[in-house]
Amino acid sequence: MFLRSNVFTKITLLILLLLIPVLSLYTFSNYESVGVIEQEIQQNTTNRLSSFASQVESNMYQLSLYGVSIGQDSSIQEYQQPGNNSDPYERVKLNISILEKLSLYNAASKWHSNITLFFPRIQDVLSTDYYASFTYKESDFTEPFSRTWSYSNDMFTWFTTAPISAMSHPSTAKLITKISFPIHHLTELLDQNKVNDNGDPFLYHPEQGSIRNGSAHEDLIELLSHRLNEKSLTDRGGFRTDLNQTEYYVSYIRSQSLGWYYVDYVPMQQILRPITNSRNLFFISIAVLLVMSLAVVFAIYRSVQLPLIQLVQATNRFSSGDFTVRLKNSGPNEFSLLFGRFNIMAQRIHELIENVYEEKLRRREATLKQLQSQINPHFLYNCLFYIKNMARMKNEEAVVAMSLNLGEYFRYITRSENDLATIQEELRMVTNYLNIQALRLERMRFTIDMPDDIKDKMIPRLTLQPIVENAIIHGIEPSAENGEITITGKHENGMYTISIEDSGAGMTDMQVNQLQNKLTMPLEEHMGCGTWNVHQRLHYLFGDEAGLTFAHSELGGVKTMITWKINTTKVGD
């Protein structure tokens, strides 16, 4: 990219420098506008809720005032005198007069309520609720009355006494007035407020729940009630919250008479949508203009700069080892001839490198055969010392077993008449090797489970032993615990797989990836040649799909998978 045109770079930077002030100014202006509108939304929501709260409080105050003024009525004072019980007719007449006055109180109120009068002196009760029967019980009035309305069974109730000082000791009162009204009055007022102001108001109490309008969004109010429960609410306030991935502003006011909260909420994005759409349209327009400007600049420089960049990139890839890179024809221009010459040169170099690489593989094969024919002195010394110690201990069976397995093992690895062997022969040699290691280590055990349809398949000699040796040296021996090695095989869709797993400490994901990557790199001095040679021989013999794959084992260590496909073999080439 160091050859990118200076003209193109300068023009692009100039366009960006011109757009940055415009975008910054518009973004700031949009931010300020949104802030002002959000403040207006919050203020309007609070004002609307305050107006609704004033309506409710006004009706509540009127009902409370009725409760206080009723006690001053002369008929009621006359009725509660103990000496007025002599004439039943006059008593009934006075009773009817009081009920008519109570009905007038109800008619004058915006809300229909039930008014019940308790007369402690004469232990009598009068009520406008004709469907309920009341009797005076002193046990009902032992506790002080609350100064606010109480809620129970969809009814709000308020008590007052005459004199008013008897609120703390209802048993000393001359008259106890009970006023109650159903919640449908509040529901109707909520519905009316929702129609007029397009809100969704409701009443909320931390313990009693909520009272909602007739067309309330039940799910949203349920979620909002949980949010209100989580907050420490003051007498008046508001907050922003997310409900169903939508941001809302919530305003609340505490009712001094009811003890409930008037709550309303509005979706911020719904109101801000025109501004948001305008902002998005502006940014889209800027983006379109920017793309068009860049397209014009690109059309100017592409005929020279782009082919040159492609050539530089191809050269960099070629120098990094990717010899398959080819350049596509850039069209009828001066670079088409240069691209064609580059492709011819790359093709010839690629063929030359492949020939050299194949020759190197053959040389590695010769080196591998030489390595196979060499006996590991350390491994041999350990086995001979084991035989010597077992002989001293008069353990003839261990000496015989080690000698037989050791002899069979070295007989197999020193054979050189054939480069290929069956899986059965490889397993027999690996079994000898594992028996030797099991006799020497004692704490190691192994399991071999190979299907019969795989045992007669041919693979390069000494394919399994280096993998098993790595599992023992790097997995079993470093661990102080008992070790386990399993060898299994399977055949699916023409693909053969032999898995070798150990119970060692294992490797991290990074180490597994590094080990896998080394298999495809050229062999270096510091790299182990065992697994590398196995992978390269399988790759050369059976094609690109064959080779070694490493993964984590369920036993705790490393799982090495040997994979090849018979129908892609190159044995006959």
Residue pairs with C-beta under 8 A, 6 or more apart in sequence:
1 309
1 312
2 312
3 305
3 308
3 309
3 312
4 305
4 309
5 301
5 304
5 305
7 301
8 297
8 298
8 300
8 301
8 305
11 297
12 294
12 297
15 290
15 293
15 294
15 297
19 286
19 290
22 286
23 286
26 282
30 275
30 279
33 275
34 272
34 275
37 271
37 272
37 275
38 249
38 268
38 272
41 249
41 266
41 268
41 271
42 238
42 249
42 251
45 199
45 238
45 249
45 251
45 264
45 265
45 266
46 236
46 238
46 251
46 253
48 193
48 197
48 199
48 264
49 199
49 201
49 251
49 252
49 253
49 262
49 263
49 264
50 253
52 189
52 190
52 193
52 197
52 201
52 262
52 264
53 253
53 255
53 262
55 189
55 193
56 186
56 189
56 255
56 258
56 262
57 255
57 256
57 257
59 109
59 110
59 111
59 185
60 149
60 255
60 257
60 258
61 257
62 109
62 110
63 109
63 111
63 113
63 158
63 179
63 181
64 158
64 160
64 179
64 257
66 105
66 109
66 115
66 179
67 115
67 158
67 159
67 160
67 177
67 179
68 160
68 164
70 76
70 102
70 105
70 115
70 117
70 175
70 177
71 77
71 160
71 161
71 162
71 174
71 175
71 177
72 162
73 98
73 101
75 94
75 97
75 98
75 101
76 98
76 117
76 175
78 84
78 94
79 94
79 95
79 98
79 119
79 126
80 119
80 121
80 122
80 174
80 175
81 121
82 121
82 122
84 90
84 91
84 94
85 91
85 122
95 126
98 117
98 126
99 126
99 128
102 115
102 117
102 126
102 128
103 128
105 115
106 112
106 113
106 115
106 128
111 181
111 185
112 181
112 185
113 179
113 180
113 181
114 127
114 128
114 129
114 132
114 179
114 180
114 181
115 127
115 128
115 177
115 178
115 179
116 125
116 126
116 127
116 128
116 129
116 134
116 177
116 178
116 179
116 180
117 125
117 126
117 127
117 175
117 176
117 177
117 178
118 125
118 134
118 136
118 141
118 175
118 176
118 177
118 178
119 125
119 126
119 136
119 174
119 175
120 136
120 138
120 141
120 171
120 173
120 174
120 175
120 176
121 174
123 136
124 136
125 134
125 135
125 136
127 134
138 171
141 170
141 171
141 173
141 176
142 170
142 171
143 170
144 167
144 168
144 169
144 170
145 159
145 160
145 161
145 167
145 168
145 170
146 159
147 167
148 158
148 256
148 257
148 258
148 259
149 156
149 157
149 158
149 257
149 258
149 259
150 156
150 157
150 158
151 157
151 205
151 208
151 258
151 260
154 182
154 183
155 180
155 181
155 182
155 183
156 180
156 181
156 183
156 258
157 178
157 179
157 180
158 178
158 179
158 180
159 167
159 170
159 176
159 177
159 178
159 179
160 167
160 176
160 177
160 179
161 167
161 170
161 173
161 174
161 175
161 176
161 177
162 173
162 174
162 175
162 177
163 173
163 174
166 172
166 173
166 174
170 176
183 211
186 203
186 211
187 211
187 212
187 213
187 214
190 201
190 202
190 203
190 211
190 212
190 213
190 214
190 216
191 213
191 214
191 215
193 199
193 201
193 213
194 200
194 201
194 213
194 215
199 264
199 265
199 266
200 213
200 216
200 217
200 220
200 221
200 264
200 265
201 213
201 262
201 263
201 264
202 210
202 211
202 212
202 213
202 216
202 221
202 263
202 264
203 210
203 211
203 212
203 255
203 258
203 260
203 261
203 262
203 263
204 210
204 225
204 228
204 252
204 260
204 261
204 263
205 259
205 260
205 261
206 228
206 229
206 233
208 260
209 225
210 221
210 225
211 260
212 218
212 221
219 244
220 243
220 244
220 248
220 265
223 243
223 244
224 241
224 243
224 248
224 250
224 263
224 265
227 241
227 243
227 250
228 250
228 252
228 261
228 263
231 239
233 252
233 254
233 261
234 254
235 253
235 254
236 252
236 253
236 254
237 251
237 252
238 249
238 250
238 251
238 252
239 249
239 250
240 247
240 248
240 249
240 250
240 268
241 247
241 248
241 250
242 248
246 267
246 269
247 267
247 268
247 269
248 265
248 266
248 267
248 268
249 265
249 266
249 268
250 263
250 264
250 265
251 263
251 264
251 265
252 261
252 262
252 263
252 264
253 261
253 262
254 260
254 261
254 262
255 261
255 262
269 276
303 333
306 330
307 330
307 333
307 335
307 338
307 339
308 335
310 327
310 330
310 339
311 327
311 335
311 338
311 339
311 342
314 325
314 326
314 327
314 342
314 346
317 325
318 325
318 346
318 349
323 346
323 349
323 350
323 353
324 350
325 346
326 343
326 346
326 347
327 339
327 342
327 343
328 339
329 336
329 339
329 340
330 336
330 339
358 540
361 536
361 540
364 523
364 533
364 536
365 419
365 537
367 529
368 462
368 529
368 533
368 537
369 416
371 529
371 533
372 413
372 414
372 416
372 461
372 462
373 413
373 414
373 416
375 410
375 413
382 440
383 402
383 406
383 436
383 440
386 398
386 402
386 439
386 440
387 399
387 402
387 403
390 398
390 399
390 402
391 399
398 439
401 435
401 439
402 436
402 439
402 440
405 432
405 433
405 435
405 436
405 439
406 432
406 436
408 428
408 429
408 432
409 429
409 432
409 433
409 436
412 425
412 428
412 429
412 432
413 429
413 462
413 465
415 461
418 461
419 460
419 461
420 458
420 459
420 460
420 461
420 571
421 458
421 459
421 460
421 461
422 455
422 456
422 457
422 458
422 459
423 450
423 454
423 455
423 456
423 457
423 459
423 489
423 498
424 455
424 456
426 459
426 461
426 462
426 463
426 464
426 465
427 448
427 450
427 455
427 464
427 487
429 462
429 464
429 465
430 448
430 464
430 465
430 468
430 487
431 448
433 465
433 468
433 469
434 444
434 446
434 468
434 485
437 444
437 472
437 476
438 444
438 445
438 446
441 472
441 476
441 477
441 483
443 481
443 482
443 483
444 472
444 476
444 482
444 483
444 484
444 485
445 482
445 483
445 484
445 485
446 484
446 485
446 486
446 487
447 484
447 485
447 486
447 487
448 486
448 487
448 488
449 486
449 487
449 488
449 489
450 487
450 488
450 489
450 498
451 489
451 490
451 491
453 491
454 489
454 490
454 491
454 496
454 498
457 496
457 566
458 571
459 538
459 562
459 564
460 534
460 537
460 538
460 541
463 534
463 537
463 538
463 562
464 487
464 498
464 500
464 562
466 530
466 531
466 533
466 534
467 500
467 530
467 531
467 534
467 548
467 560
467 562
468 485
468 487
468 500
469 530
470 530
470 531
470 560
471 485
471 500
471 501
471 502
471 504
471 557
471 558
471 560
472 483
472 485
472 502
474 504
474 558
475 483
475 502
475 503
475 504
475 505
475 506
475 557
475 558
476 483
476 485
476 502
476 503
476 504
477 483
478 504
478 505
479 503
479 504
479 505
481 503
482 503
483 502
483 503
483 504
484 502
484 503
484 555
485 500
485 501
485 502
485 503
486 499
486 500
486 501
486 555
487 498
487 499
487 500
488 498
488 499
488 501
489 496
489 497
489 498
489 499
490 496
490 497
490 499
491 497
494 565
494 566
494 567
495 545
495 563
495 564
495 565
496 563
496 564
496 565
496 566
497 561
497 562
497 563
498 561
498 562
499 559
499 560
499 561
499 562
500 559
500 560
500 561
500 562
501 553
501 554
501 555
501 557
501 558
501 559
501 560
502 553
502 555
502 557
502 558
503 553
503 555
503 556
503 557
504 556
504 557
504 558
505 556
505 557
506 552
506 553
506 556
506 557
506 558
507 515
507 552
507 558
512 550
512 551
512 552
512 558
515 531
515 550
516 549
516 550
518 527
518 532
519 531
519 532
519 535
519 536
519 547
519 548
521 527
523 529
523 532
531 548
531 560
534 548
534 562
535 547
535 548
538 546
538 547
538 548
538 562
538 563
538 564
539 546
539 547
540 570
541 564
541 569
541 570
541 571
542 564
542 565
542 566
542 568
542 569
542 570
543 565
543 568
543 569
543 570
545 563
545 564
545 565
545 568
546 563
546 564
546 565
546 568
547 563
547 564
548 560
548 561
548 562
548 563
549 560
549 561
549 563
550 558
550 559
550 560
550 561
551 558
551 559
551 561
552 558
552 559
553 559
